[in-house]
Amino acid sequence: MIGEYDKLRDALSEGPANWMPGMYESATGKITELEADTAFGRLARHARMKVSGAQIEEEEVVVPITWRSLEGEALFPTFEGRLRLYRVHDGTNQLELDGHYAPPGGVLGRAADAVAMYAVAQATAEDFVERIAGVLARNALGRSVAEQVDAGQLTLDRDPPA
C-alpha cells in the first residue's frame, strides 16, 4: 500500500505542474506569482522559475529551484535553492525550502537587505512553501494542508533563505 509520503514524493517528482501554485507556461518559461504580507503591505511579484529534475532518495526528494523577478529585475535578487520533502522519524512529512540570494545594488543593496528586505524575502519564502504544500496536498492526497497539519502528518519548515 502506498503511504502519504510516497504519494507526496511522487507528485513532487512528477514536476511543478503538480505542486507549483498558480504556475503557467510562457514562451520564456514557467511563471508564478510570489507573494508576502510585509510591513509595507501585501507584496506580489511575478517570477520566472527554473525547476530542475527531482533527486529522489529512499527517504527524501529534493527539487532544485531558481527564481528571478519579471518586474524590476535589477531591484530583486535571484534566488537559488532547493525544495525538500522528507519523512521524519515520527511518521510525519517535512517540506522545506532553503537556498540563498545575493542582494543587488552592492553596499546599498546589502544595507537595504539587512534593514528590511531580508524580512520580505523570509515572508515570501514562507508564503511560497505554504502555497506549495497546499497544491501538493490537494493533488497528491485530496486534502488541505490545514487538515494534514491538524492531524500531525505534515510540518512546514519556514527557515528563511540565507
N, C-alpha and C positions, 0 to 999 in steps of 0.2 A: 504494500500500500504506500502511495506517495504521501509524505508528510508535508506540513506547511512550508518548512524551509525549502524542500525540493520544488514545490510549486513556485515560490518566490524566486528561487535561483533560476529556474527555467525561464520564467517571464523576464527576469533581468537580463539573462544571457541571450534571449531572442532578439534583443535590440531595443532602441529607445522608443519605438512606436508603442511598446508595451508598458513603458514607465515614465517617459518624459511628459510633464504636464504642458498642455497647450502647444505641443510641437507641430510645426508644419514644415514641409519641404519647399524650398525656393530654388531658383537657379544657382544661388550661391551657397546652398547647404541647408542644414537643419536650423530652424529658428524657433526660439521660445521666448517667453517674457519672464524676466527675473523681477521679483517684487520684494518689498520690505517696508514694514512700518518703522519709521525713524523719528527722531526728534524734530525733523523738518517736515513731517507728514509722510504720506504714502509715496514711495519711490517705485517707479516701474520703468524698466528699460528692456528693449528687445535685444537679444543676444544671438550671435551666430555660434552654434555649438558644434564641436568636433568630438565625436564619440568613437573610441577605438573598440575593437572586439573584446568581449569579456574574457577574462582569465579565470578559468574555473578550476578550483581545487575541491577536495572532498568536503571540506567544512566552510568554504567561503567562495565568493565570486567577487572579482574586482573589475570595475569598468573604468578605464582611463577616460577623462573628460576635460575638455578645454572650452572656455568661452571668451568671447570678445564682444563688447557692446557694439551695436549697429549705429547708435546715436552718439555723437560726440566721442568717437573712438580715442582721440588724443587725451580726453579727460578721464577715461576709465581704464583701469588695468586689465590685462589679460589674465584670467585665472587658469591655472593648470593643476589638476588634481585627479582624485580617484573616488569613485563611488564604491563603497564596500558593503556587502551583505555577508554576515556570518552567523553561525549558530553559536549561542552562548551555552556554557555547560549546564545551566539550569533549565535548558529547553526552550528559552526564548530566542528570538532572532534580533540581531542588531543591524541597523542601517546607518552608515555614517558617510560623510563627505569630508575629505581632508585634502589639502593642497596648499598652494601658495600663489602669491601675486607680487609684483613689484609696482608700487605706485608710480604713475607717470609724473613728469614735471620736476625731476631732480630733487634738490633740497626742499623746495617749496612743496612739492608733492608729498614727500615723506613727512613733512611737518603737518600738512593737512590730514594725512592719513593718521598720524598719531593723535591729533586733536579730535577728529570727527569721523573721517571716512572709514577707519577700521570698524567702528560700530555699525556703519552702514553695510560694510562687507559681511560682518558677522550676521546681521539681521537678514541679509539677502540669502546667505548660505542656509540659515535655519529655515527660512520660509521655503526655499527650494527643496530641501530634504523632506520637509513635511508634505509638500505637494507631490514629490516623487513617491513617497510612501503611500499616499492616498491613491494615486493612479495604480501603483504596483499592487496594492492590496485589493482594489476593485477588480483589476484584470486577472490576477492570479488566484484570489481566494473568494471573490464575490462579497467582500466585507470592507467596511470602512476602517481607517487607521484607528479611530477612536474605539471601535469595537475590539480591535486587536490589543491596543494599549490597556484598555479596561480589563481585558481578560488576562493580562500579563504575558501575552505572547509576542509582543514587539516593543522594543525600546528604540528611541532615536537619539543618536549621538549628535550633539549640536556644537561640537568644537569648531571654533571659527577658523577660517583659513589663516595660515601664518604668513 
